[in-house]
Amino acid sequence: MVLALHRPLLRRPERRDLRRLPLHRRPRPRRSRAQRQCAHRRVRLGPRPLRRRDDHDVGVPIGGTIAALVGREVIPASGWRPMYAVAFVAVVVLLPLCWRYLPESPTWLRSRGRLDEAAAVDALHGIDTSGVPTEKPEHEGIKGILRGPWLVATVLFSLATVATLFAWYGLGTWLPKLMGSDARFDLGNPLNFLIALNVGAVIGSVVTAWAGMRFGPLRSAIGAALLAAAGLAFLLTYPSEVTPIYAALILAGVGTHGTQCLIIAAVASHYPQQTRGTSLGFVLGIGRIGAVAAPYIGGSLLDAGLGVGSNFVAFSLAAALAAVLLVVTAVVTTRPRAGANTTEPRTERVPVAAH
C-alpha cells in the first residue's frame, strides 16, 4: 500500500520537449573546459569596434604634441618655415609605411565584392565575422542616409560634428597666439599650453573609449562635450597660476577630441553596414565646415579688439552646442529594424548608442 501511494515518486520522469519551452527556460548545454576557455578568449579577444576606433584617433593628438615639442625648439632658433620641412619629411617617411602595412577595410572589400580578400584580412587580425553577411551588400549611396528615418540622424550628427570640430580646430590654431598675446596668461612658452591641450586629447581618447564601451558612445559624448565647455569657460576667470590653466586645457582636450571620437563611434553603430562608410564620410565632411570656420572666426574676433576671452567664449559655446545637439539626437532618433524597408521608420524607439 505504501508503494502504491508513492508510485508516482518512483515513476521515471517523462522527457520534456525542450523545443516547446521559452528560450529563457531552456537548460543550457554543458560545455567542456576547452570550449569554455575558447568562448572566454572570443569574448576577450573578439572585435571591439569602439575601442579600436578610438585607439586609432590617439594618433592625432600625439602628432600635435610632437609638432609642438619640435616647434618649441625650432621656431625660436630658425623661425616657422623649417616646420613645413619637418612636416614634409614626416609625410615622405610615413606614407610608404602606411601603404605597405595598413590593411584595407574588410567592410569596404565586401562592398566591392572582394570577399576572399576581406576574409583574409579578418583571419589575419582575428576579427569575428559572425553575423556579417557573406554576400556583397547592396550599396545605397548618399541618398540612403538623406531620406526616411536616417535623415534626422544625419543632420544632427553633422551639426554636432561641425560644433565639435569648431572648438577643437579653433583651439589648435589659436591657442598659442591667445596665450602669448594676453599678459594674464604670460606664464611660460605659449606652445606649452598647446602641449597640454594635446596631452588632454590623448588622455581623452583612452578615457572616452572606456566610457563609450561602458555607457554607450552617445551618452559619453554628451558628457565629454560638457566637460570641454566647462574647462574653456573656466579660462575666462584668468587664473593667476599655471597649474589650473593646464588642468583646464587638459579637460578641454579630453572633451573636444573625445567628443569627436565618440560621435564617430555613434555614427558607425547607428547606420547599417551598407551605408556605414557613406554616413561617416558625409558627417565628417560636413563637420569640416567647423574646422575651416574656426580659424577665420577666431582671427576676426581678435582683429575686432574683443580680446582673448571672446575666443574662449566662442569655443566654449560650440562645445555646449555640441552637447545640446547630441542630447536631441539621443531623444528623437530612431533606428530601423535590420533588413526592414529603410524608408519606413520603426514604431518603437531604440537608443542610438545601443549595440
C-alpha positions as CSV (number, residue, x, y, z in Angstrom):
1,M,0.0,0.0,0.0
2,V,2.9,2.3,0.8
3,L,4.4,1.6,-2.5
4,A,1.1,2.1,-4.2
5,L,0.7,5.6,-2.6
6,H,4.3,6.6,-3.6
7,R,4.2,5.0,-7.0
8,P,4.3,8.5,-8.7
9,L,7.5,9.2,-6.8
10,L,9.1,6.0,-8.1
11,R,7.9,6.5,-11.7
12,R,10.6,7.5,-14.1
13,P,10.2,11.2,-15.1
14,E,8.9,11.9,-18.5
15,R,11.1,13.6,-21.0
16,R,10.1,17.1,-21.9
17,D,10.2,18.5,-25.3
18,L,12.6,21.4,-24.8
19,R,11.6,23.0,-28.1
20,R,8.3,23.9,-26.5
21,L,9.8,25.8,-23.6
22,P,10.6,29.5,-23.8
23,L,14.1,30.4,-24.6
24,H,14.9,31.8,-21.2
25,R,13.7,28.5,-19.6
26,R,15.6,26.1,-21.7
27,P,18.6,24.5,-19.9
28,R,22.0,25.5,-21.3
29,P,24.0,22.7,-22.9
30,R,27.0,21.6,-20.9
31,R,30.3,22.6,-22.4
32,S,33.8,21.1,-21.8
33,R,36.5,23.1,-20.2
34,A,38.2,23.7,-23.5
35,Q,35.0,25.0,-25.0
36,R,34.6,27.4,-22.1
37,Q,38.2,28.7,-22.5
38,C,37.7,29.2,-26.2
39,A,34.5,31.1,-25.6
40,H,36.2,33.2,-23.0
41,R,39.0,34.0,-25.5
42,R,36.5,35.0,-28.1
43,V,34.8,37.3,-25.6
44,R,38.1,38.9,-24.5
45,L,39.9,39.0,-27.8
46,G,36.9,39.5,-30.1
47,P,36.3,42.7,-32.1
48,R,35.6,45.8,-30.1
49,P,34.9,48.4,-32.8
50,L,34.6,51.4,-30.4
51,R,37.8,50.7,-28.6
52,R,39.8,50.0,-31.8
53,R,38.4,53.1,-33.5
54,D,39.4,55.4,-30.6
55,D,42.9,53.9,-30.4
56,H,43.5,55.0,-34.0
57,D,42.4,58.5,-33.1
58,V,45.1,58.8,-30.5
59,G,47.5,59.5,-33.3
60,V,46.0,62.9,-34.0
61,P,46.9,64.5,-30.6
62,I,50.2,62.5,-30.4
63,G,51.2,64.2,-33.7
64,G,50.1,67.5,-32.3
65,T,52.2,67.0,-29.2
66,I,55.3,66.1,-31.3
67,A,54.8,69.1,-33.5
68,A,54.5,71.4,-30.5
69,L,57.7,70.0,-28.9
70,V,59.6,70.3,-32.2
71,G,58.3,73.8,-32.7
72,R,59.3,74.9,-29.3
73,E,62.9,74.2,-30.2
74,V,63.0,75.1,-33.9
75,I,60.9,78.3,-34.1
76,P,63.0,80.4,-31.7
77,A,66.2,79.5,-33.5
78,S,65.2,79.3,-37.1
79,G,61.7,80.7,-37.5
80,W,58.5,79.0,-38.6
81,R,59.5,78.0,-42.1
82,P,61.5,74.9,-41.1
83,M,58.4,73.4,-39.6
84,Y,57.0,72.9,-43.1
85,A,60.1,70.9,-44.0
86,V,59.6,68.8,-40.8
87,A,56.1,68.0,-41.9
88,F,57.1,67.2,-45.4
89,V,59.8,64.7,-44.2
90,A,57.2,63.1,-41.9
91,V,54.8,62.5,-44.8
92,V,57.5,61.2,-47.1
93,V,58.7,58.7,-44.5
94,L,55.2,57.6,-43.2
95,L,53.2,57.4,-46.4
96,P,55.1,54.4,-47.9
97,L,54.9,52.6,-44.5
98,C,51.2,53.1,-44.3
99,W,50.8,51.9,-47.9
100,R,52.8,48.8,-47.1
101,Y,51.5,47.8,-43.7
102,L,47.9,49.2,-43.2
103,P,45.3,46.7,-44.3
104,E,42.2,47.6,-46.3
105,S,38.9,47.7,-44.6
106,P,37.1,44.3,-44.7
107,T,33.7,46.1,-44.9
108,W,34.9,48.1,-47.9
109,L,36.3,45.0,-49.6
110,R,32.9,43.2,-49.1
111,S,31.1,46.2,-50.6
112,R,33.2,45.8,-53.7
113,G,32.6,42.1,-54.0
114,R,36.1,41.2,-53.0
115,L,35.0,38.6,-50.4
116,D,38.2,36.5,-50.4
117,E,40.4,39.5,-49.6
118,A,38.0,40.5,-46.8
119,A,38.1,37.0,-45.3
120,A,41.9,37.1,-45.5
121,V,42.1,40.4,-43.6
122,D,39.6,39.1,-41.0
123,A,41.6,35.9,-40.5
124,L,44.9,37.8,-40.2
125,H,43.7,40.2,-37.5
126,G,41.4,37.7,-35.7
127,I,38.2,39.7,-36.5
128,D,35.0,37.9,-35.5
129,T,32.7,37.9,-38.6
130,S,29.7,36.1,-37.1
131,G,26.6,37.9,-38.2
132,V,28.4,39.6,-41.1
133,P,26.7,38.8,-44.5
134,T,29.0,36.8,-46.8
135,E,27.5,38.2,-50.0
136,K,28.1,41.6,-51.4
137,P,25.8,44.1,-49.6
138,E,23.6,46.4,-51.6
139,H,25.1,49.9,-51.7
140,E,22.6,52.7,-51.4
141,G,25.0,55.7,-51.6
142,I,24.4,59.1,-50.1
143,K,20.7,59.0,-50.9
144,G,20.3,56.2,-48.4
145,I,21.2,58.5,-45.4
146,L,19.3,61.5,-46.6
147,R,15.9,60.0,-46.7
148,G,13.4,58.3,-44.5
149,P,14.3,57.7,-40.8
150,W,18.0,58.3,-41.5
151,L,17.6,62.0,-42.5
152,V,17.2,63.3,-38.9
153,A,20.1,61.4,-37.6
154,T,22.4,62.5,-40.4
155,V,21.5,66.2,-39.9
156,L,22.0,66.0,-36.1
157,F,25.3,64.1,-36.3
158,S,26.6,66.5,-38.9
159,L,25.7,69.6,-36.9
160,A,27.3,68.2,-33.7
161,T,30.5,67.4,-35.7
162,V,30.6,71.0,-37.0
163,A,30.4,72.3,-33.5
164,T,32.9,69.9,-32.1
165,L,35.5,70.5,-34.8
166,F,35.0,74.2,-34.5
167,A,36.1,74.0,-30.9
168,W,38.9,71.5,-31.5
169,Y,40.5,73.2,-34.5
170,G,39.9,76.7,-33.2
171,L,41.9,75.8,-30.1
172,G,44.6,74.0,-32.1
173,T,45.1,77.0,-34.4
174,W,44.8,80.0,-32.0
175,L,45.8,78.7,-28.5
176,P,49.5,79.7,-28.7
177,K,48.6,83.1,-30.0
178,L,45.8,83.6,-27.4
179,M,48.1,82.7,-24.6
180,G,51.0,84.8,-25.9
181,S,49.0,87.9,-26.5
182,D,47.5,88.3,-23.1
183,A,49.7,89.3,-20.1
184,R,47.4,87.4,-17.8
185,F,48.5,84.2,-19.4
186,D,52.2,85.1,-19.6
187,L,53.3,82.0,-17.6
188,G,55.9,80.5,-19.9
189,N,56.2,79.4,-23.6
190,P,52.8,79.5,-25.2
191,L,53.5,76.2,-27.0
192,N,53.4,74.5,-23.6
193,F,49.7,75.2,-23.5
194,L,49.2,73.6,-26.8
195,I,51.1,70.5,-25.5
196,A,48.7,70.4,-22.5
197,L,45.7,70.5,-24.9
198,N,47.1,67.6,-27.0
199,V,48.1,65.6,-23.9
200,G,44.5,66.0,-22.7
201,A,43.3,64.8,-26.1
202,V,45.5,61.7,-25.8
203,I,44.0,61.0,-22.3
204,G,40.6,61.7,-23.7
205,S,40.9,59.1,-26.4
206,V,41.6,56.4,-23.8
207,V,39.0,57.6,-21.2
208,T,36.2,58.1,-23.8
209,A,37.0,54.7,-25.3
210,W,36.3,53.1,-21.9
211,A,33.3,55.3,-21.2
212,G,31.9,54.5,-24.7
213,M,32.1,50.8,-24.0
214,R,30.7,51.2,-20.5
215,F,27.9,53.8,-21.1
216,G,27.4,54.0,-24.8
217,P,29.1,56.4,-27.3
218,L,26.3,58.9,-27.5
219,R,25.8,59.3,-23.8
220,S,29.5,59.5,-23.2
221,A,29.9,62.1,-26.0
222,I,27.4,64.4,-24.2
223,G,29.4,64.2,-21.0
224,A,32.7,64.9,-22.9
225,A,31.3,67.9,-24.6
226,L,30.0,69.4,-21.3
227,L,33.5,68.7,-19.9
228,A,35.1,70.7,-22.7
229,A,32.7,73.6,-22.3
230,A,33.4,73.7,-18.5
231,G,37.1,73.7,-19.0
232,L,37.1,76.5,-21.6
233,A,34.6,78.6,-19.5
234,F,37.0,78.3,-16.5
235,L,39.7,80.0,-18.6
236,L,37.5,83.1,-18.6
237,T,38.3,83.5,-14.9
238,Y,42.0,84.2,-15.9
239,P,43.7,82.0,-13.2
240,S,46.9,83.5,-11.9
241,E,48.7,80.2,-11.6
242,V,49.8,77.8,-14.3
243,T,48.5,74.6,-12.8
244,P,44.8,75.3,-13.1
245,I,45.3,76.6,-16.6
246,Y,47.0,73.4,-17.6
247,A,44.2,71.4,-15.9
248,A,41.5,73.4,-17.8
249,L,43.3,72.8,-21.1
250,I,43.7,69.1,-20.4
251,L,39.9,69.0,-19.7
252,A,39.3,70.9,-23.0
253,G,41.5,68.4,-24.9
254,V,39.7,65.4,-23.2
255,G,36.3,66.9,-24.1
256,T,36.7,68.2,-27.6
257,H,38.7,65.4,-29.1
258,G,37.0,62.8,-27.0
259,T,33.6,64.0,-28.2
260,Q,34.6,63.7,-31.8
261,C,35.9,60.1,-31.3
262,L,32.6,59.2,-29.7
263,I,30.5,60.8,-32.4
264,I,32.3,58.7,-34.9
265,A,31.6,55.6,-32.8
266,A,27.9,56.6,-32.5
267,V,27.5,57.1,-36.3
268,A,29.2,53.7,-37.0
269,S,26.9,51.9,-34.6
270,H,23.7,53.6,-35.8
271,Y,23.8,53.1,-39.6
272,P,23.5,49.7,-41.3
273,Q,26.6,48.2,-42.9
274,Q,25.8,49.2,-46.4
275,T,25.7,52.9,-45.5
276,R,28.2,53.0,-42.7
277,G,31.1,54.3,-44.7
278,T,28.9,56.8,-46.5
279,S,27.5,58.1,-43.3
280,L,30.9,58.5,-41.7
281,G,32.3,60.3,-44.8
282,F,29.3,62.6,-45.0
283,V,29.2,63.5,-41.3
284,L,33.0,64.2,-41.2
285,G,32.9,66.1,-44.5
286,I,30.2,68.4,-43.3
287,G,31.9,68.7,-40.0
288,R,35.0,70.2,-41.7
289,I,32.9,73.4,-42.1
290,G,33.6,74.0,-38.4
291,A,37.3,73.2,-38.8
292,V,37.5,75.8,-41.7
293,A,35.4,78.4,-40.0
294,A,37.1,78.3,-36.6
295,P,40.5,79.9,-37.5
296,Y,38.7,82.6,-39.5
297,I,36.2,83.5,-36.8
298,G,38.9,83.3,-34.1
299,G,41.1,85.7,-36.0
300,S,38.2,88.0,-36.7
301,L,37.3,88.2,-33.0
302,L,40.9,89.2,-32.2
303,D,41.0,91.8,-35.1
304,A,37.8,93.3,-33.8
305,G,39.5,94.0,-30.5
306,L,37.2,91.8,-28.4
307,G,40.2,90.2,-26.6
308,V,41.3,86.7,-25.8
309,G,38.2,85.9,-23.8
310,S,36.0,86.2,-26.9
311,N,37.7,83.2,-28.4
312,F,37.2,81.1,-25.3
313,V,33.6,82.1,-25.2
314,A,33.1,81.1,-28.8
315,F,34.8,77.7,-28.3
316,S,33.0,77.0,-25.1
317,L,29.7,77.8,-26.6
318,A,30.5,75.5,-29.5
319,A,31.2,72.6,-27.2
320,A,28.0,73.3,-25.2
321,L,26.1,73.4,-28.5
322,A,27.5,70.0,-29.5
323,A,26.2,68.6,-26.2
324,V,22.7,70.0,-26.8
325,L,22.7,68.6,-30.3
326,L,23.7,65.2,-29.0
327,V,21.0,65.3,-26.4
328,V,18.5,66.0,-29.1
329,T,19.9,63.1,-31.2
330,A,19.5,60.7,-28.3
331,V,15.9,61.8,-27.7
332,V,14.5,61.9,-31.2
333,T,16.5,59.5,-33.3
334,T,15.1,56.0,-34.1
335,R,16.8,53.1,-35.7
336,P,15.0,50.9,-38.3
337,R,14.9,47.2,-38.0
338,A,17.7,45.2,-39.6
339,G,16.6,44.1,-43.0
340,A,13.4,46.3,-43.0
341,N,12.5,48.9,-45.5
342,T,14.7,51.8,-44.8
343,T,12.1,54.3,-46.0
344,E,9.7,53.5,-43.1
345,P,10.7,54.1,-39.5
346,R,10.0,51.6,-36.9
347,T,7.3,52.3,-34.3
348,E,9.3,51.7,-31.2
349,R,12.2,53.8,-30.1
350,V,15.7,52.3,-30.0
351,P,18.7,54.2,-28.5
352,V,21.3,55.3,-31.0
353,A,24.1,54.0,-28.7
354,A,22.7,50.5,-28.5
355,H,25.0,47.8,-29.8
